[in-house]
Amino acid sequence: MHITLTGNLGSGKSTISRLMSEQYGYEIYSTGKIQRKLAADRGLTVLEMNHLMETDHSFDNIIDDTVRKISQESASDLFFDSRLAWHFAVNSFKVFLSVDINEAARRVFNDSRGDVETYEDMLDAKSKLIERAHTENARYKDIYKIEYFKASNYNLILDSTFSSPKLLAEMIQVEKQHYEDLAAAGKTPAKPRILLSPNRLCGMKNGNTRDNSDIYESHAIVRMKIETFEVVSGMEEIGDAAVSGYEFVSVQDEGSVNL
């Protein structure tokens, strides 16, 4: 299976892609670079390019058709770092990388991306990230009739707020292998696997002290939103996971509880 990686802006997708190539030998296909190049070639910011793409869908078609074709024709497993590759790539393990909006703003503000993406300060970065996320979400609904921030679209949702990129890459590979093993046995999971930071859900700073692979399996239920995850039930379990120093807590998506 290919892997398709999407997620919140500033969640570290490019870094994860590089590690998946270096550590696990995946060939990387990144459409984020294509979009930034399209913007730079026209003297636009990424946000301005997003607004342009709201009315000119030819740019989306260029990206989408290429993803579909490559995923069909490649003889090897590929790793797609792309907003919508999960929707277009054939036979893929679909991963959504999530991050707290404040941490995302800190990352993009401190990450130099040239003149295409510039911010006055972290508040400006946060504001533009939120605006861009809403703009992209509206465009995806209009063009493709899909809900980008819907947990059931994905096989794995992984929180990058406090975890190292190396650990996240390892977890993606492990979870993909587990998914493939279940599928081979005719037990393809109907629900997304959601692994979030309990500290983030509790509004705390990083405080995990356990082994990185130790996951608190809870019955907590969350609701996926554009900027965050809202806890519907099970905050006590999530709090226990945070106090006990777990890096991740496994939760259920509100829309998938009865699947």
Buried (B, 14 or more C-beta within 10 A) or exposed (E): BBBBBBBBBBBBBBBBBBBBBEEBEBBBBBBBEBBBEBBBEEEBBBBEBBBBBBEEBEBBEEBBEBBBEBBEEBEEBBBBBBBBBBBBBBEBBBBBBBBBBBBBBBBBBEEEEEEBBEBEEBEEBBBBBBEBBEBBBEBBEEBBEEBBBBBBBBBBBBBBBBBBBEBBBBBBBEBBEEBEEEBEEEEEBEBBBBBBBBBBBBEBEEBBEBEBEEBBEBEBBBEBEEBBBEBBBBEEBBBBBBEBBBBBBBBBBBBBEEE
